[in-house]
Amino acid sequence: MNSHTVLIIGARSDMALAIAHAFAAAGHPIQLAARNAINLAPERDDIALRHAVGVTLHDFDVLEIEKHATFVDALPTLPEVAICAVGLMGEQSENERDMEAATRVLRSNLEGPALILAELANRFEARGSGTLVGISSVAGDRGRATNYVYGSAKAGFTAFLSGLRNRLAAKGVHVVTVLPGFVATKMTEGMALPERLTAAPQEVAVAIIRAVTKGKDVIYVRFIWALVMLVIRNIPEWLFKKLKI
């Protein structure tokens, strides 16, 4: 892959920063977009110094839908690769009781990410090139009692990415759906995660670069998740209702 500008949306997370480092190490200039982006100045300087590439910061709130077009217009360069790493898991018990909390989770994982990628998709389509990467979740493969608010939003995002990929397949624009499974980040800190099912942020980054380079459509960062979710998707509903998974 030749050197291309890479935009990372939701650039504050451990996973997003690992992705930034991985693309920068391959020689790609980086655009970091996040709320209060100036607070990422140390990370910007570290990436730029470590990898000798240009790194810029851009203020962006995925929930401010009305500002999406202005945000894209203000970028110094329309990126060749755009990666949406925005996500908010929340607490299922809170999401069940507090509709405002549930709304934040639904909007942060579906509405906002889908619409910013839609905005970029139109620009990429007009140009006739580019790659859009959406980080979804295995939680969207089937609704489960333990995280169905988050999971339903991710299911919608996965479906959106699938449709977008289908629409743009003949337009020179590639769309990648990433299903990481468990990732050892601040968001999952304190959770008892099974080692075999848990990826490091750097592992996710490597998988994304490989998917972009090789033109992959849907990737499970660890293949074991494809098998796990195949089983879960095919559990009969009468039995599924009795399980706590």
Buried (B, 14 or more C-beta within 10 A) or exposed (E): BEEBBBBBBBBBBBBBBBBBBBBBBBEBBBBBBBBEBEEBEEBBEBBBEEBEBBBBBBBBBBBBBEBBBEBBEEBEEBBBBBBBBBBBBBBBEEBEEEEEBBBBBBBBBBBBBBBBBEBBBBBBBEEEEBBBBBBBBBBBBBBBEEBBBBBBBBBBBBBBBBEBBEEBEEBEBBBBBBBBBBBBBEBBEEEEBEEEEBBBBBBBBBBBBEBBEEEBEBBBBBEEBBEBBEEBEEBEEEEBEEEEE
